[in-house]
Amino acid sequence: MFMMFQVNEIFLLKFIIVLPFIMGYFTIFTKNVKLVKQLTLFTVCIIFISSLYLLFKFNPLIPGYQFVFHFLSNPSYDSNILNLVNINNSFFFGIDNIALIFILLTTFLFPLVILIGWSINKQTIFFFQLLLILEGLLLIVFSTLNILLFYISFEFILIPMALMIGIWGSRQRKIRATYFFLLYTLLGSLPLLIAILAFYHIFGTFNILFYYPLNNNYLLWILIFLAFAVKTPLFPFHRWLPEAHVEAPTVGSVLLAGILLKLGGFGFLRYLLPLLPEASATFKPLIYTLGILGIIYISIITIIQTDLKKIIAYSSVAHMGLATMGLFTENVIGVNGSIFVMISHGLVSAGLFFAIGVLYEQHHSRLIYYYGGLVNYMPLYVCFLGCVSFANMGFPGTSAFIGEFLILQGLLIDNFIATFLAATGVVLSAIYSLFLFNRVSFGYPKQGYIKIYKDLSRLQFYIGYIFVFYVILLGIYPNIVLYLL
């Protein structure tokens, strides 16, 4: 586990963690909006390229964490590692295959997020500073091996998101949505803090490098599960998500759907399942029950929605319910499928929110009844919306199909009834995805409400079809992700 790697990779991991904070600090000293935008875009692109180099250097055949380092020093990771001074309070960092996948998703999405928010004209410098801070916090969450630092960063992520909703939100309810999002998710995470203190009492350290599985500790399992179930969000802990999505700006919705909803799944993979395997097996029927209820009930709720953003928001709850079921199948196929679904959802759902944002930016309405016949006026947009809508329903040839197929296969090995009930979500997702696409794209244009139509701009075209390209690429060649698992 503590193998010595080249200093270059360790330095690069340090570099991508601290760079967003350094650049965010430097932007304080300039009032040139254009310069801040360019610096932010340059920073996130450099981080993405650096993460690709980490992918190239990462060896998926080596178990455990790679590129491990102590943040404040550079000790040699050999048999003397246990002699490090003040080991309980030290900040270790490192990545395994799961962390690397989520880091790549984060660094890939942020350049697109910067471009989506390029036209923000209210408190622009502060907006881009928040994005830099948010990326830095996310990279800490995925790479830290100190569970206390994980919790601190995990909670601090709420502040930039709450500010985005409250300042750049689109409607009058944005302040209410901000408080609802902040209080719901913050209170939901308090059980995790109690669990962390319990881990410290048991192991005498916050560093998960020195943790080992615990047997039959059901109270700890419940505490950790509640915290990550709220973040996922798993039914019935999902109430904060539709409100936050509807009131958030397009950038906020893309970040929520693309990355932040994956923090719960990452927490399950990193902490709950490895540290409490027996309790996880005991509570598996509960997870399956909540997952199935979420898939069926939330999908039905999605079908009757009239707000375009709420349709995508509720569908996210259903998809993440299926992903959570896959994590608890206790077989490689189901777990790999769950990780693949989370990556796919990060692309597909982010693309859908971007598509809805394009319409809202032009017409300032998200009610589905105001739209129709866009294929006659916005063919590029309709083609893009069709691709991500079909991906959302798990159409063969898209990334979502691969993930859902693997989860159902893993569930079938474990429980036939759960597989049958979970598979109904595939049918229901086709209903609400096709409903959205058909109502917006075909039929008669609502000339009484919308008189001017404008197709995708050049920048919007590039952003949208980057999403489409990778959704189809992962659907055709899923080994790009699966070889790491």
N, C-alpha and C positions, 0 to 999 in steps of 0.2 A: 504494500500500500504506500509506503513512504519511499518510493524510488526516486533517485536523483535525476532530474531532467536538466536539459540545457538551460542556462540562465536566461537565454533569449525568450523562451516561452514564458518563464516566470515573470520576467520584466514586462512582457507584453500584456499578461493578465493584470498586473499592477497598473499598467498604463491605461487600459480601457476602463478600469474601475475609477481612477482618479481624474482622468481627462475631462469628463463632463462637469465635475465640480470646479476644476481649475478654469475652464472656459466660461462657466457661469459666473465665476468671480470676476474675471476680466471684463465681462460685458457690463459690469456695474459702472465702469469708468468711461463709458461712451454713451452718447445720446444719439448716435447715428443709427437709425433704424435699419437701413439697408446693410450696414456693416455687421450689425448684430445678426441679422438673418443669414448673411453669407457665412459668418463665423460658426453659427449653429449648424448650418447644413454641412459645412466642411468638417466640423467635429464629429457629427454622427456618421458621416461617410468614412472617415478615418477609423472610427471604432468598428464599423461594419467590416471594413477590409482587414483590420487586425483580428477580428473574430474568425474570419475565414482562414487566416494563417494558423490560428489555434486549432481549427478543424483539421487542417492539413497535417499538423504535428501530433494530433491526438491519436492514440493507439487504442481502438475499441476492444482489443484482445486482452488488455491489461485490466484486471479487476481493481476496484477501489478508485481513489481520487488521484488525479494527475496534476502536475504543475503546482504542487502544494507549497505554500510559503507562509512565513510569519510576516505580518504587514509592517511591523516596526523594525525588523531585522532580517538577516538572511542566513539563518542557521543551516547547518548541514543535516539533512534528514536521513540519519542512519540510526544505529542502535542507541545513540546518545540523545535521541529526541526527547526521551522522558526526563532528561536532566535539565531541560529548559527552565529558567527561573520564572516564577509567577505564571505557571501554565494555566491556572484557572481563569485568569483575566486576559489572556493573550488572544489576539485576533488571527486565527488561521484562515487562509483562503485556499481554494482548490476546486477543481471541477471533475465530475464524472460524466458519463455519456448523457444522462438525463439533463444535468445542468447545462451542458454544452448545447444541447438541442434548444432549450429555452433561451439561452443567451443568443443563439443565432436568430431565433424568431424575433427577439427584442431588437437586436441591432439591425435586422433587415427592415422591420416596420418603421423604425424611427426616421430614416430619411424620407420615407413616404409620408409620414405624419407631418414632418416639417414642411413638405411641399403642399400638403393639403391645407395647412394653416398659414400658407404664405400670404394670403390676402387679409389676414387679421389686421384690423386698423384701430383697435382700441387697446391701449396699454401694451403695445406690441413688444417692446423690449422685455417687459416683465413676463409676458406670455412665453417667449422663447427661453428665458431664464428658467422658468418652471419646467419646460420640457427637458432641458439639460439636467436639472436636478432630478427629475423623475427617472430619466434613463440611468443616471448614476445609482440611484437607490435600487432600481430593479436589478442592475448588474451585481450589486452587493448581495441582494436577496438570493440570487441564483448561485453565487460563488462562495459565500461565507460558510465556514465550518464552525462558527461560533453561534450557538442557538440563541443567545441573548442579543447579539448583533443582528441576527436574522429577525428577531421580533421587533427590535427598534426600527430597522429599515422597513419592515413589513407594515408597521403602523405609520411611519412618516410618509409613506407613499400616499396615504389618504389626504394629506394636506394639499399637495399640488393639484390632485384631482378635485377636491372640494372647491378650491379657488377657481379652477377652470369652469366648474359648473356654476358657481355663484357669480363670477364676473362676466364670463363670456357665454353664459346660457342664453337660450333663445326666447324664453317666455317669462311671464310674471311669476310663475311658480318656482323659479330657479332657486330662490333663497330657501323655500321650504324643502326642495329636493336636496339642497346642499346640507342642511341640518339633518335631514332624514338619512342621507347617505353616510354622513360623518358619524352620527351617533349610533346608527344601527351596526355599522361595520366595526366601529371602535369598541362598543360594548360586547359585540360578538367575539372579539379577539381577547378579551380579558381572561377567559378560561385558559388560553394558551400561556399567558404569563404565569398563572398558578402552576400549570404543568411544568414550565421551565424551572421554576423554583423547586419543584419536586424532583426533577432530574438532577439539579445541582445538589440536592440533599442526598440523592442516591449515589451519584457518580463522583461528586466532589469537583466537578468541572463543567464549564459551559461548552467545551469543545467536543463535538460529536465524533471526532476521531477516536475518542476513548469510551464511547458508549457501546453497549451490547444489548441484545434483545432481553426484554423483561417478560416474565410469565404471569399471566392471569391478573394483570393490573387493570381492572375494568374502569376504575374511576379516572385514571390517567387517560385512558382511551377516549372516554366520553368528553373530557375537557379538551383534548386536542381535536377531536372530531367536530365539536361544536364550532371551534374557531375557524377551521378550514371549510366546514360546510357552509358557513355564512359567506366566505370569500368565493366559493366555487361558482355560483351559489346553488346549493342543492335544495330541492323542495323539502320542507316548507319554509326554508330560510332565504327565500328569493325576493321578498317584498321590496327590498331597496333597489333592485336592479332596474325594473321598468321605469320607475320614477327618475332615477339618475340618468338613464339613457335618453329619455324623452326631453329632459331639460338641458342636457349637456350639449355643447357645440359639437360639430362633426368630428373634430380632432379628439375631443374627450370620449365620444362614443367609440371611435376607432381604437383608442388606447384601452378602454374598458373591455371591449370585446376581443381585441387582438392579443392583449398581454395580461391585463390585471385579473381577468377571470381564470387564468391559468395558475395563479398563485396558490389557490386552494388545492388543485390537483398536484402541483409540485410539492406542497406540504404533505399531502397524503403519501406521496412516493418517497420523500426524503426522511420524514419523521414518523408518521403513524404506522405504516406497514412494516418497515424494518425494525422499529424499536418495540412494537407491541403486536407481534404476529399472531399469537394465540388469541388475544382479545379481538383482533381483527377478524379471525376465522369465526369466533363466537358470534360476533355482531353482523356477520355477513347477511343473514336473512333480513335484518333491519335495513341494511344498505340496499339490498335488492328491492325491498318493498318501497322505500322512499324513491328509488330510481324509477321504478315502474309507475308509481303514482305521478311522479314528475313528468315522465314521458307522455303518458296518456292524458292526464288532467291539464297540464300546461299546454299541450298541443291543441286540445279542444279550445282552451282559452285563446290561444293564438289565432285560431281560425275565425273567431268572431270579432277580432280587433279591427278598428277602422283607421287607427294611426299607424302610418308606415313604420315608424321607429319602434312602436310597441310590438308590432309583428316580429321584427327581428330580435328585439329584446327577449320576448317570451320564448321564441324559438331557441335562443341561446341557453335558457334554463333547461329545456328539453334535451338539447344536445349534450350539455354538461352532465345531466343526469345519467345518460347512457355511458358517457366517458367514466363517470365514477363507478358505475357497475362493473365496467371492464377492469378497473384497478383492483377490485376485490375478488376477481375470479380465481386468483391463486394459480394461474397458469401463464406461461410466457405469451401465448397467443393473445389472450384477453388484455394483458397489461400493455403489450406492444401496440395493440389496436387502440387502446385508450390514449396512449401518448400520441399516436398518429392522428386520432380524432381531435385532440387538443391543438395540435399544430395546424391541422386542416381548418378547424374552426377559427383559429387566429387569422387565417388568410381570408376565408369565405365570409365570415361575419363582418370582418373589417371592410372587405370590399362592398358588402351590402350597405353598411352604414355610410360609406363614402358615396354610394349611388343615391341613397336617400338625401344625403347632404347636398348633392348637386341640384336635385329638384327643389329642396327647401331654399337654397341660395337664390334660385331664380324666381320662385313663386311664393315663398314665405308661407307655405302650407304643407302639412304632412297628411292631411286627410285623403284617404284613398279615393273617395267619391269625386274629388275635384280633378282627377286625372283620368285619361283615357285616350287611346289613339295616338300615343306618342311615336309609334312606329312610322307614322306618316311625316313627322317633323324632326324626330331625333333618332335616326336609324343607328348611329354609332352608340348612342346611349342605350338603346333597347337591346342591341347585341351584347353589350357589356352586362346589362342587368340580367339578360337571359342566361348568360354563362354562370354568373354567381348564384342565380336563383336555382338553376339545375344542380349546381354543386351543393347548395344548401339542402336539397332533397336527397342527396347521395346518389346522383346519377352515375352509372358506370363510365369510367374514363376520367372521373374527377377524384380529387384527394379524399373527399368525404366518403366515397364508396369504399375505398380501401380500408379506412379506419373502422367504419361501421361493420363491414364484412368480417374483419378480424375480431372485433368485440363479440359479435353474434356467434362466431365460431368458438371463441373461448367460453362464452356463456353456455353453449350447447354441450361442451364437455362437462360443465359443472352442474347445470340445472336446465332441463328441457322446458319446464313451465315458464321460468323467468325469461328464457330465450324467446319463447312464443309471444309473451306479453310485450317484451321490449321491441320485438320486430314490428309491432303495430305502429311504433313511432315512425318507422320508415314510410308507411302508408300515410300517416297523418302529416308528416313533413312534406310529402308530395302535394297534399291538399292545400296547405297554407302557402307553400312556395309558388305553386302554379296559380293560386288565387291572386297573389300579389302581382306576379308577372303579367298575368292575363288582364287584370283590371287596369293596370298602368299602361300597358303597351298597345292593347287592341281595343276594339269597339269604336265609339264615336267620340271625337274630341269634345271636351266640355268648354265650348266657346264662350259660354256665359260667364265663366269664372277666369279662365286663362286665355289670353289673346295673343301673347308673344311667346314663341318657343325658340330656344337656342340650344343647339347640339353641343356635345362635349368640346371644350377648348383643347388646344394642343396639349397643355399641361395635364388637364383632366384625362385626356385620352391616354397619355403615357402612364399616369398613375393607375388608372383603371385596368389597363391591359397588362400591366406588370402583375397585378393580382391574378388576372385570368391565366397568364402564362404559367405561374408557379402552381396554381391549383390544378391545371391540366398536366403539368410536368410531373407532379407528385402522384397524380392518378395513373399516369402511364408508366412511370418508373419510380415506384415507392421505395426502392432500395436506397435511394439518396438519404432517407431517414432511417430505414430499418437496419441498415448495415451497422449503425451505431448502437443498436439495442441488443 
